[in-house]
């Protein structure tokens, strides 16, 4: 290890950690930053407290800890240990802990002073995981407010040091070259009619024939890995093919990472999990599809969409570097060089495109009610945070003011997904459901591949045929212990799984559409589907746990449970809402009144009601307008022009106390401004009797509805005494069209909106044809007017065309009328 390039800058690193509160390390692949540096920091003795190093992936955290302990001739848990979800290997002697980033967030939240910790190292920070950004924001605040002696080190091979130096301007920056043998990069474009999987399989077979060494293949996901695996059937006997992705268990991952046995060659089919931190012995060749699968969350639907696209340039560099760790290598890229250069330099940070529910819970527990109070490289998007807070409120974990409820604080202590935490806490005192909730939490964290009905996974677990039966049991027992209870797997039934799942996913209870196979509508109003041959396709109701929006398709259900609606209403009636609804039935052409039992946006039961009251009729008409849009009201030219003036005024005079007047806001507040004008109306046809301007003018209220005419008048009085209409258009200056003779003598255009907007003058000929458009009358009289005068004198000789229009009297008369 002492031959690693990081050794050359080790004195600088140790000095920076000793004398600077913040250090940024950019070390090229193979430098040894993840192994040699933390080990030497430990051995230097300059840290009396612990060193904690964050890794973005569990496999990397575990393997680095195993490797470093081996270098010390010790077992993991002595001086070097690790913590990942569900597994802790630390002891009283542990001085260096390798942890996943979520664990670090828990550590800061439970002890904001980070007692006993001297140094926090953020490794592979270029991956910009949500947890890494959150943990860094928290640690920066701890450092500023509570622990000025805390040392922070941020490391990566491809980090954006300029952005980080902007966040931490006083940080010491250290650069280190890598131990990288030359890598020959070859580009091989795939034709439009070729499939990537087929091309990849052929390339692997060719390289095994023509080149030496083992091969690392980068593919976008587990699906494409298995497809390539199926095609590699005719390989030499000495070739071992190993998949490597996050869902595999530890033993399978270690098999992929282990060096090939003597006389054998390996082909490792991996996702981007193998880009960083992991060195696979014997790899000399990399084949890079250039693709990755990224999850993008849509706050409007609450659904994540998996997008397959080209990886960033920094990822491509990391992938190619795997071929040159131990000897000169080759990287085959299945795309052109120009395609690669079109990609962004670095990937989009996870915080900008993820579900932020867990982050919203963390921020509320931390006390950061305004997200901008913390230091971020990228501030979390407001829309995603608002959606997350809304979900936490619906789960009973957050109050409307953004503070956590008592259950919300308990949920945070559990350290699991907020949905699952809410479910566990809601049935904690109901033993018949609590075991089911514990089982569901364990199954949801480690879902089986290609199993839609989670009840099938439960059955295999109970029959000890589930591939992860042991780890599931351990996890369920851990969660039970956190709740100060025990877990009994045999007491869990599949129907109970669906009932408790509804508490975690109340927005994803799904109802089968009428006369369909596998086509559902969710309680949040969005559609979803399962394969029509799936066992769940004809279930009347489901609870959906895993749903993703497919490219060019509707949302697909990947994991769900059947749920008995009657049992759900009996045991958890708080999920249901009983309401009386009156609405206009377009087909029947009349008002319809009914009592509805609703589950979110699903109407699960209806009961007709007698003739509705006048108040209900008013509400029905409001519902009709909300559903159909504002255009169903009677809009004449005057109403359109009035609303346009108001919207222009809001844009030009934002300092005034205008109410929201855009379509979306008007529809959202329709009960407030329209309902007083609907009293006595009993049909949609009668909506034409409503004065939109009168209703909206009342929304403006005094004195704004009077000041509107003062600040944005409808007409301008010309020097000749005539009134000319001012035309208002959103996004444009106001326009006034007038015959040129009527503005003779005027030096400047009129203004509106308290003088902030100059009216554009459209100067017309005597025949009302446009001659000139200007906001600068004085400039026009001195310049372009001369050309207009020449042409107009010949065309309209009866009208005045003075040589000095700036000082001529404005007129509407011809020469003869003026002289008579």
VOFI-34365 format. One record per residue (C-alpha): x, y, z. Coordinates in Angstrom, 2 decimals, m for minus. Layout:
BEGIN
X, Y, Z
X, Y, Z
...
% end
This chain:
BEGIN
X, Y, Z
0.00, 0.00, 0.00
2.92, 2.36, 0.63
3.53, 2.37, m3.14
0.12, 3.94, m3.82
0.21, 7.51, m5.22
m1.73, 8.87, m2.22
1.42, 8.14, m0.17
3.18, 11.02, m1.98
0.71, 13.57, m0.61
0.14, 11.87, 2.74
2.18, 14.46, 4.70
0.02, 17.23, 3.19
m3.13, 15.30, 4.00
m2.20, 14.65, 7.61
m1.16, 18.27, 8.08
m4.41, 19.51, 6.51
m6.52, 17.32, 8.78
m4.53, 18.52, 11.80
m4.61, 22.25, 11.04
m7.66, 22.80, 8.78
m11.28, 22.22, 9.74
m12.19, 21.30, 6.14
m10.20, 19.45, 3.46
m11.11, 18.64, m0.15
m9.20, 15.75, m1.75
m9.34, 15.08, m5.47
m7.46, 11.85, m6.15
m7.56, 10.06, m9.49
m8.68, 6.39, m9.70
m6.23, 3.99, m8.13
m4.61, 6.59, m5.87
m5.58, 4.73, m2.68
m7.59, 7.51, m1.05
m10.29, 5.13, 0.25
m7.81, 2.70, 1.84
m4.29, 3.99, 2.47
m5.25, 7.49, 3.64
m7.82, 6.55, 6.35
m5.55, 3.74, 7.56
m2.53, 6.05, 7.86
m4.67, 8.69, 9.57
m5.62, 6.03, 12.10
m2.00, 4.91, 12.60
m0.68, 8.47, 12.84
m2.15, 8.80, 16.31
m3.14, 12.42, 15.73
m6.85, 11.61, 16.26
m7.78, 10.93, 19.85
m11.40, 10.37, 18.88
m12.96, 8.23, 16.16
m12.60, 8.57, 12.42
m15.85, 7.96, 10.55
m15.72, 7.42, 6.77
m18.89, 7.48, 4.69
m19.36, 5.23, 1.68
m22.35, 5.53, m0.69
m22.78, 1.75, m1.07
m23.07, m1.10, 1.45
m20.84, m3.41, m0.57
m18.03, m0.83, m0.60
m18.34, m0.06, 3.13
m18.14, m3.72, 4.07
m15.26, m4.56, 1.70
m13.12, m1.56, 2.63
m13.50, m2.40, 6.32
m12.57, m6.07, 5.69
m9.53, m5.02, 3.65
m8.23, m2.48, 6.17
m8.69, m4.86, 9.09
m6.72, m7.46, 7.13
m3.90, m4.93, 6.60
m3.71, m4.55, 10.38
m3.75, m8.30, 10.88
m6.99, m7.99, 12.82
m10.61, m9.00, 12.58
m13.30, m6.50, 11.63
m14.68, m4.94, 14.77
m11.33, m4.34, 16.42
m9.62, m1.08, 15.37
m11.56, m1.02, 12.08
m15.29, m1.68, 11.93
m18.34, m0.92, 9.82
m22.02, m0.12, 10.17
m24.57, m0.66, 7.41
m28.34, m1.09, 7.55
m29.14, m4.13, 9.64
m25.49, m5.02, 10.33
m22.94, m3.58, 12.78
m19.37, m4.80, 13.27
m17.77, m2.42, 15.76
m16.34, m2.91, 19.26
m14.89, m0.94, 22.17
m11.48, m0.74, 20.41
m12.88, 0.58, 17.12
m11.23, 3.84, 16.02
m12.11, 3.83, 12.31
m15.73, 3.16, 11.31
m16.77, 2.73, 7.69
m20.48, 3.56, 7.48
m23.08, 4.07, 4.80
m24.31, 7.62, 4.48
m27.77, 7.01, 5.95
m26.12, 5.68, 9.12
m24.13, 8.93, 9.36
m27.32, 10.99, 9.22
m28.69, 8.92, 12.12
m25.50, 9.47, 14.11
m25.69, 13.26, 13.72
m29.39, 13.36, 14.57
m28.95, 11.26, 17.73
m25.91, 13.25, 18.91
m25.56, 16.64, 17.16
m22.21, 17.24, 18.89
m20.84, 13.97, 17.44
m19.27, 13.19, 20.78
m16.05, 11.18, 20.50
m15.71, 11.72, 16.72
m12.73, 13.76, 15.50
m12.89, 13.34, 11.73
m15.71, 12.68, 9.25
m14.58, 11.60, 5.76
m17.03, 11.74, 2.83
m15.68, 9.24, 0.29
m16.75, 9.05, m3.38
m18.63, 12.31, m2.93
m18.97, 12.72, m6.70
m21.89, 10.26, m6.59
m23.86, 13.03, m4.84
m26.28, 10.72, m3.08
m29.17, 12.27, m1.16
m27.75, 10.99, 2.14
m24.27, 12.38, 1.41
m25.63, 15.87, 0.66
m27.80, 15.75, 3.80
m25.03, 14.48, 6.09
m22.61, 17.14, 4.78
m25.19, 19.91, 5.33
m25.76, 18.71, 8.92
m22.02, 18.32, 9.63
m21.28, 21.84, 8.33
m23.88, 23.24, 10.73
m22.50, 21.13, 13.62
m19.03, 22.42, 12.82
m20.19, 26.03, 12.69
m22.42, 25.98, 15.77
m21.23, 23.25, 18.14
m17.88, 21.69, 17.18
m15.29, 24.02, 15.69
m12.73, 21.24, 16.37
m14.57, 18.74, 14.11
m12.63, 17.90, 10.93
m14.42, 17.30, 7.62
m12.75, 15.69, 4.60
m14.53, 15.41, 1.23
m12.94, 13.03, m1.32
m13.48, 11.73, m4.83
m11.73, 11.11, m8.12
m14.09, 13.28, m10.17
m15.61, 15.76, m7.73
m16.37, 19.36, m8.73
m13.81, 21.15, m6.58
m14.97, 24.63, m7.64
m18.51, 23.96, m6.41
m17.19, 22.49, m3.16
m14.83, 25.41, m2.60
m17.83, 27.68, m3.04
m19.58, 25.76, m0.27
m16.46, 25.52, 1.91
m14.31, 28.52, 0.91
m11.74, 28.02, 3.69
m11.11, 24.36, 2.89
m7.62, 23.08, 2.12
m7.58, 21.61, m1.42
m5.23, 18.71, m2.23
m4.87, 16.97, m5.59
m3.32, 13.55, m6.14
m2.59, 11.67, m9.37
m3.77, 8.08, m9.61
m2.02, 4.80, m10.17
m3.43, 4.31, m13.59
m1.88, 2.23, m16.31
m2.62, 3.34, m19.88
m6.11, 2.40, m21.06
m6.79, 2.24, m24.80
m10.30, 3.54, m25.43
m12.12, 2.24, m28.51
m15.56, 3.41, m29.63
m18.00, 1.06, m31.32
m21.36, 2.59, m32.25
m24.46, 0.40, m32.22
m26.63, 0.64, m35.33
m30.26, 1.65, m34.99
m31.48, m1.87, m35.86
m29.15, m3.61, m33.39
m30.00, m4.47, m29.78
m27.47, m3.52, m27.13
m27.72, m6.89, m25.33
m26.92, m8.85, m28.50
m24.01, m6.57, m29.42
m22.65, m6.77, m25.88
m22.73, m10.58, m25.86
m20.88, m10.72, m29.21
m18.23, m8.28, m27.99
m17.61, m10.34, m24.85
m17.22, m13.53, m26.90
m14.85, m11.77, m29.35
m12.71, m10.27, m26.59
m12.39, m13.64, m24.86
m11.00, m15.05, m28.13
m8.71, m12.16, m29.06
m7.54, m10.63, m25.75
m6.16, m11.84, m22.44
m7.34, m11.02, m18.93
m10.71, m10.79, m17.24
m13.56, m8.54, m18.41
m15.75, m6.06, m16.51
m18.98, m5.18, m18.31
m21.10, m2.17, m17.39
m24.84, m2.57, m18.02
m27.79, m0.34, m17.00
m29.59, m2.77, m14.66
m30.21, m6.28, m13.37
m32.60, m6.99, m16.27
m29.99, m6.38, m18.97
m27.38, m8.27, m16.90
m29.59, m11.37, m16.89
m30.33, m10.99, m20.61
m26.61, m10.92, m21.46
m26.03, m13.82, m19.06
m28.60, m15.93, m20.93
m26.79, m15.29, m24.25
m23.34, m16.28, m22.97
m23.95, m20.02, m23.29
m21.04, m21.13, m25.47
m17.99, m19.88, m23.54
m14.71, m21.71, m22.89
m14.71, m23.95, m19.83
m12.18, m21.73, m18.02
m14.45, m18.64, m18.12
m16.60, m17.82, m15.08
m19.44, m15.30, m15.49
m20.54, m13.41, m12.35
m23.31, m10.82, m12.04
m22.79, m7.85, m9.69
m25.60, m5.53, m8.60
m27.08, m4.15, m5.41
m29.91, m6.66, m4.88
m27.57, m9.67, m4.72
m26.69, m11.04, m1.31
m23.23, m10.58, 0.24
m21.93, m14.01, m0.80
m22.87, m13.48, m4.47
m21.29, m10.02, m4.47
m18.08, m11.36, m2.93
m17.96, m14.08, m5.57
m18.01, m11.41, m8.29
m15.26, m9.39, m6.57
m12.94, m12.32, m5.83
m9.98, m12.84, m8.21
m10.28, m15.61, m10.77
m8.82, m18.96, m9.76
m5.55, m20.04, m11.35
m6.07, m20.79, m15.03
m9.51, m19.18, m15.09
m10.84, m15.91, m16.52
m13.77, m13.90, m15.24
m16.53, m11.91, m16.91
m18.22, m9.64, m14.37
m21.56, m8.20, m15.51
m22.13, m5.14, m13.32
m24.25, m2.04, m12.88
m22.65, 1.28, m11.94
m22.08, m0.26, m8.48
m18.62, m1.22, m9.81
m17.67, 2.30, m10.94
m15.88, 3.28, m7.75
m14.38, 1.98, m4.47
m14.23, m1.66, m5.61
m11.19, m3.20, m7.28
m11.81, m6.51, m9.02
m8.52, m8.39, m9.36
m7.44, m9.39, m12.85
m9.65, m6.98, m14.80
m7.84, m5.82, m17.93
m10.80, m5.15, m20.22
m13.88, m2.96, m19.69
m16.87, m3.06, m22.01
m19.09, m0.05, m21.32
m22.65, 0.15, m22.62
m22.56, 3.84, m21.65
m26.01, 3.38, m20.13
m27.42, 3.65, m16.63
m30.86, 3.56, m15.05
m31.78, 6.61, m13.00
m34.84, 7.06, m10.81
m36.65, 10.37, m11.33
m39.43, 11.31, m8.97
m42.47, 13.30, m10.12
m43.91, 15.37, m7.23
m47.20, 15.82, m9.13
m47.96, 12.10, m9.21
m45.90, 10.89, m6.27
m44.49, 8.24, m8.60
m40.89, 7.50, m9.54
m40.00, 6.93, m13.17
m37.01, 4.77, m14.09
m35.18, 6.37, m16.98
m32.51, 4.58, m18.96
m30.04, 6.98, m20.49
m26.39, 7.68, m21.15
m24.12, 8.11, m18.15
m22.24, 11.35, m17.44
m18.69, 11.89, m18.70
m17.30, 11.54, m15.17
m18.92, 8.08, m14.89
m17.45, 7.04, m18.23
m13.99, 8.06, m16.96
m14.48, 6.03, m13.78
m15.62, 2.99, m15.76
m12.68, 3.10, m18.18
m10.29, 3.45, m15.23
m11.26, m0.01, m13.98
m9.27, m1.50, m16.89
m6.01, 0.14, m15.87
m5.82, m0.61, m12.16
m3.22, m3.39, m12.32
m1.83, m3.32, m15.88
m2.36, m1.61, m19.26
m5.93, m2.22, m20.39
m8.64, m1.72, m23.00
m12.02, m0.01, m22.73
m14.61, m0.70, m25.43
m17.38, 1.90, m25.42
m20.56, 0.91, m27.28
m21.20, 4.48, m28.43
m19.45, 7.08, m30.53
m16.99, 9.61, m29.17
m19.33, 12.47, m30.14
m22.21, 10.85, m28.24
m20.04, 10.73, m25.13
m19.04, 14.37, m25.45
m22.70, 15.38, m25.64
m23.32, 14.06, m22.11
m23.10, 16.33, m19.04
m19.76, 16.42, m17.22
m21.25, 15.11, m13.97
m24.51, 13.30, m13.12
m27.60, 15.12, m11.81
m27.46, 15.03, m7.98
m29.94, 12.63, m6.40
m31.38, 15.43, m4.26
m32.67, 17.15, m7.42
m34.72, 14.21, m8.76
m35.70, 11.96, m5.83
m38.58, 11.39, m3.45
m37.75, 13.72, m0.53
m40.13, 12.25, 2.08
m37.31, 10.87, 4.26
m35.37, 14.14, 3.87
m38.41, 16.18, 4.93
m38.66, 14.03, 8.07
m34.94, 14.51, 8.79
m35.13, 18.28, 8.29
m38.14, 18.60, 10.59
m36.43, 16.56, 13.30
m33.26, 18.65, 12.87
m35.34, 21.82, 13.28
m34.58, 23.21, 9.81
m38.04, 24.49, 8.88
m36.54, 26.60, 6.11
m34.36, 24.35, 3.99
m32.22, 27.34, 2.98
m30.98, 27.67, 6.56
m28.55, 24.83, 5.79
m25.56, 24.87, 3.44
m26.28, 22.84, 0.29
m24.42, 22.34, m2.96
m27.91, 22.12, m4.51
m30.93, 23.32, m2.56
m33.69, 20.65, m2.53
m36.49, 21.53, m5.01
m39.45, 23.28, m3.38
m42.10, 21.23, m5.24
m40.64, 17.89, m4.16
m40.30, 19.09, m0.55
m43.90, 20.34, m0.52
m45.12, 16.96, m1.83
m43.05, 15.15, 0.80
m44.42, 17.28, 3.64
m47.96, 16.70, 2.38
m47.39, 12.93, 2.51
m45.96, 13.14, 6.04
m49.06, 15.08, 7.11
m51.37, 12.45, 5.57
m49.44, 9.73, 7.44
m49.93, 11.59, 10.72
m46.21, 12.27, 11.16
m46.23, 16.03, 10.58
m48.48, 18.92, 11.59
m49.68, 21.54, 9.13
m47.06, 24.01, 10.46
m44.21, 21.65, 9.53
m43.53, 20.47, 13.09
m43.39, 16.73, 13.74
m46.20, 15.10, 15.70
m45.29, 12.87, 18.65
m45.73, 9.90, 16.30
m43.49, 11.66, 13.77
m40.70, 11.88, 16.36
m41.17, 8.20, 17.20
m41.08, 7.35, 13.48
m37.78, 9.17, 13.09
m36.26, 7.14, 15.93
m37.06, 3.91, 14.08
m34.74, 4.99, 11.26
m36.73, 3.34, 8.48
m38.84, 4.57, 5.57
m41.42, 7.04, 6.94
m44.31, 5.10, 5.39
m43.26, 1.85, 7.06
m42.57, 3.64, 10.34
m46.06, 5.15, 10.37
m47.57, 1.72, 9.68
m45.67, 0.07, 12.56
m46.59, 2.77, 15.05
m50.29, 2.77, 14.11
m50.65, m0.96, 14.89
m48.12, m1.18, 17.70
m50.90, m1.84, 20.23
m52.74, m4.31, 17.97
m50.86, m7.65, 18.19
m52.91, m9.27, 15.42
m51.67, m6.62, 12.99
m48.27, m5.77, 14.47
m46.59, m9.02, 13.36
m47.95, m8.47, 9.85
m46.55, m4.92, 9.85
m43.10, m6.15, 10.93
m43.14, m8.81, 8.20
m44.23, m6.30, 5.59
m41.48, m3.83, 6.57
m38.83, m6.55, 6.18
m40.24, m7.77, 2.85
m40.57, m4.22, 1.48
m36.92, m3.43, 2.25
m35.68, m6.56, 0.44
m38.23, m7.27, m2.34
m37.90, m10.41, m4.41
m37.14, m9.90, m8.07
m40.07, m10.45, m10.45
m42.59, m11.18, m7.66
m45.61, m8.89, m7.96
m47.75, m10.34, m5.16
m45.89, m9.83, m1.89
m48.15, m12.49, m0.33
m46.24, m15.10, m2.36
m42.99, m13.90, m0.77
m44.56, m14.25, 2.68
m45.61, m17.82, 1.90
m42.07, m18.78, 0.81
m40.63, m17.10, 3.89
m42.96, m19.03, 6.19
m42.08, m22.26, 4.35
m38.35, m21.37, 4.66
m38.06, m21.37, 0.85
m37.39, m17.64, 0.48
m33.78, m16.97, m0.71
m33.34, m14.38, 2.05
m35.41, m16.05, 4.78
m32.67, m15.72, 7.39
m31.94, m12.02, 6.79
m35.68, m11.23, 6.66
m36.18, m12.84, 10.06
m33.21, m10.94, 11.50
m34.52, m7.65, 10.14
m38.07, m8.23, 11.45
m36.66, m9.08, 14.88
m34.51, m5.92, 14.83
m37.57, m3.78, 14.07
m39.56, m5.53, 16.78
m36.79, m4.81, 19.28
m36.85, m1.13, 18.33
m40.56, m1.16, 19.21
m39.83, m3.11, 22.42
m41.72, m6.15, 21.18
m41.08, m9.58, 19.67
m41.84, m11.02, 16.23
m43.82, m14.16, 15.48
m43.65, m15.09, 11.79
m46.24, m17.87, 12.09
m48.88, m15.40, 13.26
m48.71, m13.40, 10.03
m51.44, m13.90, 7.43
m51.49, m12.63, 3.84
m54.84, m10.76, 4.28
m53.37, m8.89, 7.25
m50.42, m7.85, 5.09
m52.77, m6.00, 2.72
m54.60, m4.30, 5.60
m51.46, m2.93, 7.30
m49.95, m1.97, 3.93
m52.91, 0.40, 3.47
m51.68, 2.38, 6.48
m48.28, 2.86, 4.85
m49.59, 3.53, 1.34
m53.02, 5.19, 1.74
m52.39, 7.12, m1.49
m51.76, 3.90, m3.42
m54.85, 1.85, m2.68
m55.96, 0.75, m6.15
m59.41, m0.05, m7.53
m59.86, m2.20, m10.64
m61.41, m0.22, m13.47
m64.78, m1.49, m14.67
m64.56, m4.36, m17.18
m60.75, m4.39, m17.29
m57.91, m6.84, m16.69
m55.02, m5.36, m14.75
m56.00, m1.72, m15.22
m56.37, 0.15, m11.91
m56.93, 3.67, m10.63
m55.10, 4.70, m7.44
m56.54, 6.60, m4.50
m54.27, 9.53, m5.48
m56.15, 9.73, m8.78
m53.48, 8.29, m11.08
m53.69, 5.16, m13.20
m51.55, 2.02, m12.90
m51.48, m1.44, m14.39
m50.23, m5.00, m13.97
m49.82, m7.58, m16.68
m53.26, m8.91, m17.65
m52.04, m12.48, m16.96
m50.73, m11.61, m13.49
m52.55, m13.22, m10.54
m53.42, m9.72, m9.27
m55.01, m8.57, m12.54
m58.60, m9.33, m11.47
m58.38, m8.36, m7.80
m61.03, m5.70, m7.08
m58.68, m3.79, m4.73
m54.92, m3.71, m4.24
m52.42, m1.84, m2.09
m49.46, m0.88, m4.28
m46.00, m0.82, m2.66
m43.70, m0.42, m5.65
m44.84, 1.47, m8.71
m42.83, 3.04, m11.48
m43.72, 5.06, m14.51
m42.39, 3.46, m17.65
m41.05, 5.36, m20.63
m43.86, 6.03, m23.10
m46.24, 3.98, m20.92
m48.54, 4.34, m17.94
m47.33, 3.49, m14.44
m46.60, m0.19, m13.87
m47.17, m2.00, m10.58
m44.13, m4.04, m9.53
m45.20, m5.00, m6.01
m48.67, m5.08, m4.45
m51.05, m6.93, m2.15
m54.77, m7.72, m2.44
m56.87, m5.98, 0.20
m60.39, m6.76, 1.44
m62.22, m3.43, 1.40
m64.85, m4.45, 3.97
m62.15, m5.62, 6.39
m60.20, m2.42, 5.77
m63.23, m0.25, 6.57
m63.98, m2.31, 9.70
m60.44, m2.19, 11.11
m59.19, 1.18, 9.87
m62.25, 3.42, 9.32
m60.07, 6.55, 9.57
m58.94, 5.90, 5.97
m62.49, 6.47, 4.69
m64.39, 9.72, 4.27
m68.19, 9.98, 4.13
m69.42, 13.01, 2.21
m72.53, 14.32, 0.51
m71.86, 15.37, m3.03
m74.02, 17.28, m5.49
m72.75, 17.65, m9.03
m74.00, 18.28, m12.51
m74.41, 15.08, m14.51
m73.59, 15.91, m18.14
m75.21, 12.73, m19.44
m78.44, 13.13, m17.47
m78.50, 16.91, m17.90
m79.44, 17.50, m14.26
m78.12, 17.90, m10.76
m77.41, 14.62, m8.99
m77.10, 14.32, m5.19
m75.51, 11.32, m3.49
m73.77, 10.22, m0.32
m70.29, 8.94, m1.19
m67.88, 6.77, 0.76
m64.43, 7.81, m0.44
m60.97, 6.37, m0.10
m58.76, 9.23, m1.19
m60.02, 10.06, m4.68
m61.71, 6.68, m5.09
m65.49, 6.55, m4.66
m66.05, 3.06, m3.27
m69.77, 3.37, m2.47
m72.62, 5.65, m3.57
m76.13, 6.22, m2.20
m78.71, 8.50, m3.84
m80.11, 11.45, m1.84
m83.40, 13.38, m2.16
m83.74, 16.73, m3.97
m80.72, 18.83, m2.96
m81.00, 22.13, m1.07
m80.14, 25.48, m2.67
m76.75, 25.41, m0.95
m76.05, 21.98, m2.43
m77.12, 23.21, m5.87
m74.67, 26.09, m5.58
m71.92, 23.65, m4.63
m72.81, 21.44, m7.57
m72.42, 24.33, m10.00
m69.09, 25.23, m8.39
m67.97, 21.62, m8.83
m69.01, 21.78, m12.47
m66.98, 24.94, m13.09
m63.98, 23.48, m11.22
m64.14, 20.35, m13.35
m64.78, 21.98, m16.71
m62.74, 25.16, m16.27
m63.44, 28.88, m16.23
m64.39, 28.90, m19.92
m67.87, 27.55, m19.07
m68.69, 30.98, m17.61
m69.96, 33.78, m19.84
m66.88, 35.62, m21.12
m67.55, 38.55, m23.44
m64.89, 40.89, m24.86
m65.27, 43.29, m21.92
m64.65, 40.48, m19.38
m61.57, 39.22, m21.24
m60.15, 42.73, m21.54
m60.85, 43.49, m17.86
m59.06, 40.34, m16.65
m56.12, 41.03, m18.98
m55.79, 44.52, m17.48
m55.79, 43.06, m13.96
m53.12, 40.53, m14.85
m50.98, 43.22, m16.48
m51.38, 45.35, m13.36
m50.22, 42.45, m11.17
m47.12, 42.05, m13.36
m46.29, 45.76, m13.57
m47.17, 46.77, m10.01
m46.19, 43.76, m7.89
m45.80, 45.90, m4.78
m49.57, 46.32, m4.51
m51.67, 43.81, m2.56
m53.21, 42.03, m5.54
m55.01, 38.71, m5.03
m53.91, 35.78, m7.23
m55.78, 36.07, m10.55
m54.28, 33.33, m12.73
m56.59, 30.52, m13.89
m55.18, 27.94, m11.47
m55.60, 30.24, m8.44
m59.08, 31.31, m9.50
m60.19, 27.69, m9.79
m58.60, 26.83, m6.43
m60.51, 29.66, m4.69
m63.70, 29.45, m6.71
m65.89, 28.94, m3.62
m64.80, 32.34, m2.29
m65.42, 34.61, m5.29
m68.04, 32.82, m7.42
m70.45, 31.21, m4.95
m72.15, 34.51, m3.89
m73.19, 34.99, m7.53
m74.67, 31.49, m7.97
m77.44, 31.67, m5.34
m80.77, 30.72, m6.85
m79.28, 29.14, m9.99
m80.44, 25.58, m10.66
m78.87, 24.67, m14.01
m75.68, 24.98, m15.99
m77.47, 27.10, m18.60
m78.10, 29.76, m15.99
m74.33, 30.28, m15.56
m74.62, 32.66, m18.53
m76.49, 35.07, m16.21
m73.43, 35.49, m13.97
m71.38, 38.67, m14.43
m67.78, 37.44, m14.34
m66.42, 40.98, m14.08
m68.68, 41.76, m11.14
m67.58, 38.61, m9.30
m63.88, 39.12, m9.99
m64.09, 42.83, m9.21
m65.42, 41.89, m5.78
m62.41, 39.58, m5.41
m60.14, 42.56, m6.08
m62.02, 44.51, m3.41
m61.86, 48.20, m2.62
m59.76, 50.24, m3.28
m57.94, 48.11, m5.91
m61.03, 47.73, m8.11
m61.21, 51.55, m8.33
m57.46, 52.10, m8.60
m57.29, 49.68, m11.53
m59.07, 52.24, m13.75
m56.76, 54.97, m12.47
m53.51, 53.03, m12.92
m54.45, 51.15, m16.12
m57.17, 53.22, m17.80
m59.15, 51.69, m20.64
m58.84, 54.85, m22.79
m56.53, 57.79, m23.32
m57.90, 61.27, m24.11
m56.05, 62.78, m27.06
m55.19, 66.51, m27.36
m58.07, 66.71, m29.84
m60.50, 65.58, m27.12
m61.20, 62.16, m28.64
m60.97, 59.00, m26.48
m58.78, 56.23, m27.83
m58.77, 52.69, m26.46
m55.58, 51.30, m24.94
m54.99, 47.66, m25.79
m53.46, 45.53, m23.02
m51.75, 42.18, m23.70
m49.86, 39.95, m21.27
m46.13, 40.00, m21.83
m46.30, 43.08, m24.08
m46.36, 46.84, m23.73
m49.80, 48.55, m23.90
m50.70, 49.83, m27.39
m52.73, 52.82, m28.51
m53.74, 53.19, m32.19
m54.42, 56.75, m33.39
m54.25, 58.81, m36.58
m50.93, 60.62, m36.82
m52.56, 64.06, m37.07
m54.04, 63.63, m33.57
m50.61, 63.48, m31.90
m49.02, 66.46, m33.63
m47.42, 68.59, m30.95
m46.91, 65.70, m28.56
m43.30, 65.20, m27.41
m43.70, 61.85, m25.63
m45.94, 58.82, m25.44
m48.40, 58.52, m22.54
m47.60, 56.21, m19.63
m49.70, 53.87, m17.43
m49.14, 51.77, m14.29
m47.93, 54.73, m12.22
m45.57, 55.80, m14.99
m43.76, 52.45, m15.16
m45.08, 51.49, m18.62
m44.80, 53.61, m21.74
m47.67, 53.16, m24.16
m46.63, 52.05, m27.64
m48.10, 54.44, m30.22
m49.35, 52.85, m33.43
m49.61, 55.88, m35.72
m52.19, 55.50, m38.50
m52.81, 57.07, m41.88
m56.07, 58.95, m42.57
m57.35, 55.57, m43.88
m56.54, 53.94, m40.50
m53.56, 52.00, m41.93
m50.45, 51.59, m39.70
m47.63, 53.97, m40.62
m45.28, 53.78, m37.64
m44.95, 52.10, m34.22
m42.99, 54.07, m31.64
m42.56, 54.85, m27.95
m40.42, 57.90, m28.73
m42.55, 60.55, m30.44
m39.85, 63.24, m30.23
m37.34, 60.97, m31.94
m39.88, 60.01, m34.60
m40.68, 63.65, m35.45
m36.98, 64.38, m35.94
m36.16, 61.23, m37.88
m38.39, 58.72, m39.68
m41.28, 61.22, m40.02
m39.55, 62.82, m43.05
m39.96, 59.67, m45.15
m43.58, 59.22, m43.99
m44.30, 62.88, m44.86
m43.00, 62.50, m48.43
m45.17, 59.49, m49.15
m48.31, 60.72, m47.35
m48.35, 64.17, m49.00
m48.84, 62.54, m52.37
m51.31, 59.91, m51.16
m53.41, 62.12, m48.84
m53.01, 65.71, m50.13
m56.19, 66.90, m48.33
m54.63, 66.26, m44.90
m52.00, 68.27, m43.09
m48.39, 67.01, m43.14
m46.47, 69.86, m41.48
m42.69, 70.24, m41.67
m42.54, 70.74, m37.89
m45.04, 68.22, m36.49
m43.57, 68.48, m32.98
m44.91, 72.03, m32.70
m48.03, 71.72, m34.82
m51.51, 71.67, m33.33
m53.12, 68.23, m33.15
m56.19, 67.92, m35.35
m58.86, 65.63, m36.74
m59.65, 67.97, m39.64
m58.59, 68.21, m43.26
m56.88, 71.31, m44.71
m60.19, 72.71, m46.03
m61.92, 72.24, m42.68
m59.06, 74.00, m40.94
m59.14, 76.95, m43.35
m62.93, 77.38, m43.43
% end
